[in-house]
Amino acid sequence: MAVNETFESIKERFRKADVEEKIKIYTSVRGLTVEQYKELLRMFPIKHLDRLEKAMG
């Protein structure tokens, strides 16, 4: 992630990404607020939530 990348651009990348890329973005982006992480999580497909949990270790 670029240092100057805004949350809006992260959110747009997340929205367009497939499940694997969503997991990569969610687990690698740093410096977001709890609310921003929650906003991304609301866009994550619930049926794949177990994969995200596993990736977060």
C-alpha positions as CSV (number, residue, x, y, z in Angstrom):
1,M,0.0,0.0,0.0
2,A,1.2,3.5,-0.8
3,V,1.9,5.6,2.2
4,N,-0.4,8.4,0.9
5,E,-3.2,6.1,-0.2
6,T,-6.5,7.4,1.2
7,F,-9.1,5.3,2.8
8,E,-11.5,6.0,-0.1
9,S,-9.0,4.5,-2.6
10,I,-8.4,1.5,-0.3
11,K,-12.2,1.0,0.0
12,E,-12.5,1.2,-3.8
13,R,-9.8,-1.4,-4.4
14,F,-11.4,-3.6,-1.7
15,R,-14.8,-3.3,-3.4
16,K,-13.4,-4.4,-6.8
17,A,-11.2,-7.1,-5.4
18,D,-11.9,-10.9,-5.4
19,V,-12.0,-12.7,-2.1
20,E,-8.3,-13.5,-2.0
21,E,-7.3,-9.9,-2.8
22,K,-9.8,-8.6,-0.2
23,I,-8.1,-10.8,2.4
24,K,-4.7,-9.5,1.3
25,I,-5.8,-5.9,1.6
26,Y,-7.6,-6.3,4.9
27,T,-4.7,-8.1,6.5
28,S,-1.9,-5.8,5.1
29,V,-3.3,-2.3,5.4
30,R,-2.1,-0.5,8.5
31,G,-3.1,2.7,10.2
32,L,-6.9,2.5,9.7
33,T,-9.3,3.3,12.5
34,V,-11.5,0.6,14.0
35,E,-14.5,2.2,12.2
36,Q,-12.6,2.0,8.8
37,Y,-11.8,-1.7,9.4
38,K,-15.4,-2.3,10.3
39,E,-16.5,-0.6,7.1
40,L,-14.3,-2.9,5.0
41,L,-15.6,-5.9,7.0
42,R,-19.1,-5.0,6.1
43,M,-18.1,-5.3,2.4
44,F,-16.6,-8.7,2.9
45,P,-18.7,-11.7,1.7
46,I,-19.9,-13.4,4.9
47,K,-19.7,-16.9,3.4
48,H,-15.9,-16.5,3.2
49,L,-15.4,-15.0,6.7
50,D,-13.7,-18.1,7.9
51,R,-11.0,-17.6,5.4
52,L,-10.4,-14.1,6.6
53,E,-10.3,-15.2,10.2
54,K,-7.7,-17.9,9.3
55,A,-5.6,-15.4,7.5
56,M,-5.6,-13.1,10.5
57,G,-4.3,-16.0,12.5
